[in-house]
Amino acid sequence: MIHTIKPGETLTQISRDYRTPLAMIINVNPSINPNLIYPGQSIVIPGFPPIETIPYQIDVSLTNRQLKLFRNGVLQKQYPIAVGRMLHGTPTGHYIIINKAPNPGGPFGTMWMSLSKQHYGIHGTNDPSSIGEAVSLGCIRMYNRDVEELASIIPIGTPVFIHP
């Protein structure tokens, strides 16, 4: 998968976001100078399929508190969500799903899917009354049945676009 460097990013933070060892990223990108990266530069993140090979895309509207699943650009399903509360906003931008963990326990409900942004994910909830609200610490909450359905459909590497 190709990652485009954003302003302020470092290779160390990118390696954390993708949970990929820094040495591995440097190894598969021999032409880059790890001490001199710049916004707009493209680097290969090993271990993830090319985005163009994945038919699914997730679109998250923070304002509407909706997650939409597209396949080949066609809306397949729409789900209600909860988003980050004041001072703990859900980060906007382009990410991918980097892993899935069933039954993470606690407030994460029955499924956790990590985003390529350290500490953030799409997950279920042990408080279904929170769906539709701005109450999380920045993650995207879904009803357990909905996040289980979504996780069963999408592959690792699925792009996620989060916007206001």
C-alpha positions as protocol buffer text, in pm:
chain_id: "A"
residue {
  index: 1
  type: MET
  ca { x: 0 y: 0 z: 0 }
}
residue {
  index: 2
  type: ILE
  ca { x: 118 y: 354 z: -72 }
}
residue {
  index: 3
  type: HIS
  ca { x: 107 y: 622 z: 199 }
}
residue {
  index: 4
  type: THR
  ca { x: 141 y: 991 z: 112 }
}
residue {
  index: 5
  type: ILE
  ca { x: 331 y: 1187 z: 377 }
}
residue {
  index: 6
  type: LYS
  ca { x: 121 y: 1457 z: 544 }
}
residue {
  index: 7
  type: PRO
  ca { x: 260 y: 1779 z: 697 }
}
residue {
  index: 8
  type: GLY
  ca { x: 414 y: 1713 z: 1038 }
}
residue {
  index: 9
  type: GLU
  ca { x: 437 y: 1335 z: 999 }
}
residue {
  index: 10
  type: THR
  ca { x: 751 y: 1144 z: 1087 }
}
residue {
  index: 11
  type: LEU
  ca { x: 849 y: 794 z: 982 }
}
residue {
  index: 12
  type: THR
  ca { x: 837 y: 691 z: 1347 }
}
residue {
  index: 13
  type: GLN
  ca { x: 476 y: 805 z: 1380 }
}
residue {
  index: 14
  type: ILE
  ca { x: 382 y: 644 z: 1048 }
}
residue {
  index: 15
  type: SER
  ca { x: 530 y: 314 z: 1168 }
}
residue {
  index: 16
  type: ARG
  ca { x: 322 y: 341 z: 1488 }
}
residue {
  index: 17
  type: ASP
  ca { x: 5 y: 431 z: 1295 }
}
residue {
  index: 18
  type: TYR
  ca { x: 37 y: 126 z: 1070 }
}
residue {
  index: 19
  type: ARG
  ca { x: 178 y: -96 z: 1349 }
}
residue {
  index: 20
  type: THR
  ca { x: 466 y: -176 z: 1114 }
}
residue {
  index: 21
  type: PRO
  ca { x: 829 y: -178 z: 1232 }
}
residue {
  index: 22
  type: LEU
  ca { x: 1022 y: 131 z: 1124 }
}
residue {
  index: 23
  type: ALA
  ca { x: 1308 y: -85 z: 995 }
}
residue {
  index: 24
  type: MET
  ca { x: 1066 y: -269 z: 767 }
}
residue {
  index: 25
  type: ILE
  ca { x: 933 y: 58 z: 621 }
}
residue {
  index: 26
  type: ILE
  ca { x: 1287 y: 185 z: 561 }
}
residue {
  index: 27
  type: ASN
  ca { x: 1388 y: -149 z: 409 }
}
residue {
  index: 28
  type: VAL
  ca { x: 1109 y: -148 z: 148 }
}
residue {
  index: 29
  type: ASN
  ca { x: 1175 y: 219 z: 63 }
}
residue {
  index: 30
  type: PRO
  ca { x: 1551 y: 218 z: -6 }
}
residue {
  index: 31
  type: SER
  ca { x: 1542 y: 541 z: -205 }
}
residue {
  index: 32
  type: ILE
  ca { x: 1410 y: 757 z: 82 }
}
residue {
  index: 33
  type: ASN
  ca { x: 1626 y: 938 z: 332 }
}
residue {
  index: 34
  type: PRO
  ca { x: 1462 y: 857 z: 669 }
}
residue {
  index: 35
  type: ASN
  ca { x: 1589 y: 1188 z: 809 }
}
residue {
  index: 36
  type: LEU
  ca { x: 1444 y: 1395 z: 524 }
}
residue {
  index: 37
  type: ILE
  ca { x: 1083 y: 1317 z: 438 }
}
residue {
  index: 38
  type: TYR
  ca { x: 843 y: 1580 z: 308 }
}
residue {
  index: 39
  type: PRO
  ca { x: 468 y: 1630 z: 262 }
}
residue {
  index: 40
  type: GLY
  ca { x: 342 y: 1477 z: -61 }
}
residue {
  index: 41
  type: GLN
  ca { x: 616 y: 1213 z: -70 }
}
residue {
  index: 42
  type: SER
  ca { x: 490 y: 859 z: -131 }
}
residue {
  index: 43
  type: ILE
  ca { x: 619 y: 561 z: 63 }
}
residue {
  index: 44
  type: VAL
  ca { x: 531 y: 193 z: 54 }
}
residue {
  index: 45
  type: ILE
  ca { x: 380 y: 44 z: 370 }
}
residue {
  index: 46
  type: PRO
  ca { x: 449 y: -331 z: 356 }
}
residue {
  index: 47
  type: GLY
  ca { x: 192 y: -591 z: 452 }
}
residue {
  index: 48
  type: PHE
  ca { x: -121 y: -422 z: 317 }
}
residue {
  index: 49
  type: PRO
  ca { x: -284 y: -475 z: -23 }
}
residue {
  index: 50
  type: PRO
  ca { x: -287 y: -190 z: -275 }
}
residue {
  index: 51
  type: ILE
  ca { x: -598 y: 23 z: -211 }
}
residue {
  index: 52
  type: GLU
  ca { x: -704 y: -1 z: -575 }
}
residue {
  index: 53
  type: THR
  ca { x: -749 y: -379 z: -532 }
}
residue {
  index: 54
  type: ILE
  ca { x: -1011 y: -336 z: -257 }
}
residue {
  index: 55
  type: PRO
  ca { x: -1369 y: -287 z: -382 }
}
residue {
  index: 56
  type: TYR
  ca { x: -1493 y: -141 z: -52 }
}
residue {
  index: 57
  type: GLN
  ca { x: -1468 y: 210 z: 90 }
}
residue {
  index: 58
  type: ILE
  ca { x: -1601 y: 348 z: 418 }
}
residue {
  index: 59
  type: ASP
  ca { x: -1725 y: 707 z: 441 }
}
residue {
  index: 60
  type: VAL
  ca { x: -1779 y: 851 z: 790 }
}
residue {
  index: 61
  type: SER
  ca { x: -1975 y: 1174 z: 837 }
}
residue {
  index: 62
  type: LEU
  ca { x: -1912 y: 1315 z: 1185 }
}
residue {
  index: 63
  type: THR
  ca { x: -2187 y: 1576 z: 1149 }
}
residue {
  index: 64
  type: ASN
  ca { x: -2450 y: 1324 z: 1039 }
}
residue {
  index: 65
  type: ARG
  ca { x: -2310 y: 1050 z: 1265 }
}
residue {
  index: 66
  type: GLN
  ca { x: -2336 y: 803 z: 982 }
}
residue {
  index: 67
  type: LEU
  ca { x: -2098 y: 541 z: 843 }
}
residue {
  index: 68
  type: LYS
  ca { x: -2160 y: 445 z: 481 }
}
residue {
  index: 69
  type: LEU
  ca { x: -2020 y: 135 z: 317 }
}
residue {
  index: 70
  type: PHE
  ca { x: -1957 y: 151 z: -57 }
}
residue {
  index: 71
  type: ARG
  ca { x: -1864 y: -127 z: -296 }
}
residue {
  index: 72
  type: ASN
  ca { x: -1717 y: -12 z: -627 }
}
residue {
  index: 73
  type: GLY
  ca { x: -1862 y: 333 z: -557 }
}
residue {
  index: 74
  type: VAL
  ca { x: -2217 y: 206 z: -495 }
}
residue {
  index: 75
  type: LEU
  ca { x: -2374 y: 255 z: -152 }
}
residue {
  index: 76
  type: GLN
  ca { x: -2430 y: -86 z: 9 }
}
residue {
  index: 77
  type: LYS
  ca { x: -2527 y: -1 z: 365 }
}
residue {
  index: 78
  type: GLN
  ca { x: -2555 y: 291 z: 605 }
}
residue {
  index: 79
  type: TYR
  ca { x: -2506 y: 263 z: 982 }
}
residue {
  index: 80
  type: PRO
  ca { x: -2566 y: 501 z: 1275 }
}
residue {
  index: 81
  type: ILE
  ca { x: -2254 y: 574 z: 1483 }
}
residue {
  index: 82
  type: ALA
  ca { x: -2128 y: 760 z: 1788 }
}
residue {
  index: 83
  type: VAL
  ca { x: -1827 y: 990 z: 1750 }
}
residue {
  index: 84
  type: GLY
  ca { x: -1576 y: 1175 z: 1965 }
}
residue {
  index: 85
  type: ARG
  ca { x: -1692 y: 1425 z: 2221 }
}
residue {
  index: 86
  type: MET
  ca { x: -1564 y: 1779 z: 2275 }
}
residue {
  index: 87
  type: LEU
  ca { x: -1186 y: 1784 z: 2337 }
}
residue {
  index: 88
  type: HIS
  ca { x: -1167 y: 1424 z: 2209 }
}
residue {
  index: 89
  type: GLY
  ca { x: -1277 y: 1468 z: 1850 }
}
residue {
  index: 90
  type: THR
  ca { x: -1268 y: 1189 z: 1598 }
}
residue {
  index: 91
  type: PRO
  ca { x: -975 y: 1258 z: 1365 }
}
residue {
  index: 92
  type: THR
  ca { x: -1064 y: 1354 z: 1009 }
}
residue {
  index: 93
  type: GLY
  ca { x: -869 y: 1229 z: 710 }
}
residue {
  index: 94
  type: HIS
  ca { x: -795 y: 922 z: 501 }
}
residue {
  index: 95
  type: TYR
  ca { x: -705 y: 598 z: 681 }
}
residue {
  index: 96
  type: ILE
  ca { x: -726 y: 223 z: 628 }
}
residue {
  index: 97
  type: ILE
  ca { x: -844 y: -67 z: 844 }
}
residue {
  index: 98
  type: ILE
  ca { x: -523 y: -235 z: 962 }
}
residue {
  index: 99
  type: ASN
  ca { x: -657 y: -516 z: 1180 }
}
residue {
  index: 100
  type: LYS
  ca { x: -967 y: -670 z: 1336 }
}
residue {
  index: 101
  type: ALA
  ca { x: -1001 y: -808 z: 1688 }
}
residue {
  index: 102
  type: PRO
  ca { x: -1319 y: -990 z: 1788 }
}
residue {
  index: 103
  type: ASN
  ca { x: -1435 y: -968 z: 2151 }
}
residue {
  index: 104
  type: PRO
  ca { x: -1192 y: -700 z: 2275 }
}
residue {
  index: 105
  type: GLY
  ca { x: -1408 y: -662 z: 2585 }
}
residue {
  index: 106
  type: GLY
  ca { x: -1511 y: -367 z: 2797 }
}
residue {
  index: 107
  type: PRO
  ca { x: -1643 y: -55 z: 2626 }
}
residue {
  index: 108
  type: PHE
  ca { x: -1531 y: -181 z: 2282 }
}
residue {
  index: 109
  type: GLY
  ca { x: -1820 y: -425 z: 2247 }
}
residue {
  index: 110
  type: THR
  ca { x: -1787 y: -736 z: 2035 }
}
residue {
  index: 111
  type: MET
  ca { x: -1546 y: -613 z: 1762 }
}
residue {
  index: 112
  type: TRP
  ca { x: -1253 y: -374 z: 1726 }
}
residue {
  index: 113
  type: MET
  ca { x: -1111 y: -261 z: 1390 }
}
residue {
  index: 114
  type: SER
  ca { x: -797 y: -47 z: 1414 }
}
residue {
  index: 115
  type: LEU
  ca { x: -751 y: 254 z: 1192 }
}
residue {
  index: 116
  type: SER
  ca { x: -412 y: 354 z: 1052 }
}
residue {
  index: 117
  type: LYS
  ca { x: -406 y: 626 z: 1318 }
}
residue {
  index: 118
  type: GLN
  ca { x: -262 y: 513 z: 1648 }
}
residue {
  index: 119
  type: HIS
  ca { x: -521 y: 475 z: 1929 }
}
residue {
  index: 120
  type: TYR
  ca { x: -827 y: 506 z: 1701 }
}
residue {
  index: 121
  type: GLY
  ca { x: -1067 y: 250 z: 1563 }
}
residue {
  index: 122
  type: ILE
  ca { x: -1418 y: 149 z: 1470 }
}
residue {
  index: 123
  type: HIS
  ca { x: -1573 y: -69 z: 1738 }
}
residue {
  index: 124
  type: GLY
  ca { x: -1886 y: -196 z: 1905 }
}
residue {
  index: 125
  type: THR
  ca { x: -2008 y: -73 z: 2241 }
}
residue {
  index: 126
  type: ASN
  ca { x: -2129 y: -190 z: 2577 }
}
residue {
  index: 127
  type: ASP
  ca { x: -2355 y: 121 z: 2585 }
}
residue {
  index: 128
  type: PRO
  ca { x: -2592 y: 105 z: 2287 }
}
residue {
  index: 129
  type: SER
  ca { x: -2771 y: 422 z: 2405 }
}
residue {
  index: 130
  type: SER
  ca { x: -2456 y: 618 z: 2304 }
}
residue {
  index: 131
  type: ILE
  ca { x: -2508 y: 556 z: 1932 }
}
residue {
  index: 132
  type: GLY
  ca { x: -2602 y: 881 z: 1759 }
}
residue {
  index: 133
  type: GLU
  ca { x: -2417 y: 1091 z: 2018 }
}
residue {
  index: 134
  type: ALA
  ca { x: -2079 y: 1265 z: 2045 }
}
residue {
  index: 135
  type: VAL
  ca { x: -1952 y: 1076 z: 2350 }
}
residue {
  index: 136
  type: SER
  ca { x: -1640 y: 871 z: 2268 }
}
residue {
  index: 137
  type: LEU
  ca { x: -1272 y: 948 z: 2318 }
}
residue {
  index: 138
  type: GLY
  ca { x: -1242 y: 983 z: 1940 }
}
residue {
  index: 139
  type: CYS
  ca { x: -1323 y: 634 z: 1816 }
}
residue {
  index: 140
  type: ILE
  ca { x: -1623 y: 548 z: 1602 }
}
residue {
  index: 141
  type: ARG
  ca { x: -1877 y: 340 z: 1794 }
}
residue {
  index: 142
  type: MET
  ca { x: -2135 y: 116 z: 1631 }
}
residue {
  index: 143
  type: TYR
  ca { x: -2404 y: -119 z: 1752 }
}
residue {
  index: 144
  type: ASN
  ca { x: -2242 y: -458 z: 1809 }
}
residue {
  index: 145
  type: ARG
  ca { x: -2452 y: -630 z: 1541 }
}
residue {
  index: 146
  type: ASP
  ca { x: -2359 y: -356 z: 1291 }
}
residue {
  index: 147
  type: VAL
  ca { x: -1983 y: -363 z: 1357 }
}
residue {
  index: 148
  type: GLU
  ca { x: -1985 y: -743 z: 1339 }
}
residue {
  index: 149
  type: GLU
  ca { x: -2164 y: -726 z: 1002 }
}
residue {
  index: 150
  type: LEU
  ca { x: -1924 y: -460 z: 871 }
}
residue {
  index: 151
  type: ALA
  ca { x: -1618 y: -655 z: 988 }
}
residue {
  index: 152
  type: SER
  ca { x: -1746 y: -968 z: 814 }
}
residue {
  index: 153
  type: ILE
  ca { x: -1772 y: -780 z: 483 }
}
residue {
  index: 154
  type: ILE
  ca { x: -1462 y: -561 z: 456 }
}
residue {
  index: 155
  type: PRO
  ca { x: -1103 y: -681 z: 419 }
}
residue {
  index: 156
  type: ILE
  ca { x: -795 y: -548 z: 595 }
}
residue {
  index: 157
  type: GLY
  ca { x: -675 y: -246 z: 397 }
}
residue {
  index: 158
  type: THR
  ca { x: -1022 y: -105 z: 335 }
}
residue {
  index: 159
  type: PRO
  ca { x: -995 y: 275 z: 299 }
}
residue {
  index: 160
  type: VAL
  ca { x: -1181 y: 490 z: 553 }
}
residue {
  index: 161
  type: PHE
  ca { x: -1256 y: 858 z: 486 }
}
residue {
  index: 162
  type: ILE
  ca { x: -1361 y: 1056 z: 794 }
}
residue {
  index: 163
  type: HIS
  ca { x: -1494 y: 1409 z: 740 }
}
residue {
  index: 164
  type: PRO
  ca { x: -1704 y: 1669 z: 923 }
}
